Amino acid sequence: MSKVFSAHAVSVDGYITGRGPGAGRGLGDGTTLFDWYFDGDTPSQVFDGFRLSEPSARVFDALAGRVGAIVAGRNTYEDSDRFGGGSPHPAAGLFVLSHRPAPEMTERQTLVTTGIADAIAAARQDAGDKDVGLMGGGVVTEALAAGLVDEVVLHQVPVLLGGGRPFFRALPGHVRLRLVDVVAAPGVTHLHYEVER
């Protein structure tokens, strides 16, 4: 069965955006979280225009190559200007979890209003033998609380943003993780965990 994982750039103090995120403002003042996408000389084999350091390209492309569908939360969808009608991944369909209507969805985007389990099930079906990626703190937290996450990857950027949207929200209990891999790279440390069952 396909795996469900989250891979997210995050500050050392746990934020995935800076202050003032939103439509037309992206990550607010938190764009430094993604500098490592463009600060190297190794082109990504999955994303056009990304030039990463060699260790980051290896980690990033291995994860991106696994993705067959993505589940994102409504805040992530809106902050990213609805991904321009597409998906954050060049080859994967997008499933947006929201309790509000989203009238401007395109054929590459599917609105799911019936909860995280249904969103992940629909994404799994769309992904085939590939994995499902999760985007956004609310989606990841809901999926963790429901026991639906297999792996968590943190691309930890050495900055304290001091505010913004936190990655993790309140969980009903502890979630134990097992460290699988650590890759130190210029401007980012890639931390790969498996969720213990």
Disulfide bonds with the S-S distance in Angstrom:
none
